[in-house]
């Protein structure tokens, strides 16, 4: 997991070949005015998912403690606050349901090791 400011995104372009395109979209879009929904960014699977839900509390984040095998999430809180729990996946021991290959999603019921605001 990378925790940093969007203004430092260029430092991480070498981590994945599509990070530059993802952050180009983030930096060229008025994120606060985008309607909730899923948007295709490049026609090759790079997507943006916008929600106007209230940010999660520490307790709520445990209920949606998620991991992915194939995809990478770039999480941005556009307004308000959100608390994000984190724990190395290899330390997660309590799956919450089966892995969903279609959504590339595994939920866990583990308590995070740390939280980020």
N, C-alpha and C positions, 0 to 999 in steps of 0.2 A: 504494500500500500504506500502510495506517495501522498503526503500531506503538505500542501504548499499553496501559495497564491497563484492565481491564473497568470499574473504578470511575469511569473518565472517559468511558464510552460515550456519555453524553448530549450531549457536545460534538459528536458525529458524527451525530446523528439527522438533521440536515438534508442529509447527504450522499446518503442514499437513503431513500425513504418507508417502507421496511420494516425499517430498522435499529432503530427503537424497539421493534417487535414482537419482533424477534430477540433483542435484549438484555433485554427483559422476560422472555422464556423463559429465557435464560441466568441471570438474577438470581433467578428464582423456582424454579429446579430444583436439586436436590441432584445436581450433575453427576457426582460421584464414585460415586454409587450407580446410575446408569443403565446398564442392560445394553447391550452392544455391539449396534449395528444402526442402521437408518435410521428416523427418526420424522418424521411429518408434524406440523408445528406449528400451522398455521392453516387447513388445508384449501384453500389457494390457492397451493400450491407452495413455501412456506417450510418447509425441512426441516432436521433435525439428524441428523448422521451421527456415531455414537459408535464408537470403536475402543479396544481395550485393548492395542494394539500398543506396543512399546517406541518411544520417540521416535527420530527419525532422526539419524544423525551427518551431518557436512558431506558426506562421500563419498556416503552413501545419498541425501541430498536432491538431489544432481545427477541421479541416475537417475530421479527423479520430479519434475523441474523442470517445473511445469505452468502453463498460462494458460487463461483462459476468455473467451469472447466475450460471453456473456449473463448468466452467474451471478456472484455474488460469494461468496467463501469468507470466513468468520470462523473463524480457526484459534485454538483454545485448547488448551494443554497442561495437563491437569487435575492430573497428578502426574508427577514425574520431570522430565527435561529434553528439549528438542528443539532442534535447530539448523535454522533455516529460511534457505535461500538466496534471494536476490532480485536481479533485474536488470530494468531497464525493458524491457517487451516489444518496443518498437521497436528495441532493441539485440540482441534474440535473432535469431540467424542460422542455427541448425542444428536444424531440426525433427527430432524423433524419432518418425517415423511421420506419418500423415495426421491432420488435424483430425477428431475424432469428434463430429459434430453432435448425436447422441443424448445423449451425456454432456457436451456442451459442454466438450470437453477437447482441448487441444493440448499435447503434451509436447515439450520441447526438450532437447538435449544440451549446451547452452552452459554455461560456467562462470558461476556467479553473480558479480555485482560485489561483493556484501557478504553477510554472514551475520548473523542475529539469534538470540540465545539466549533 
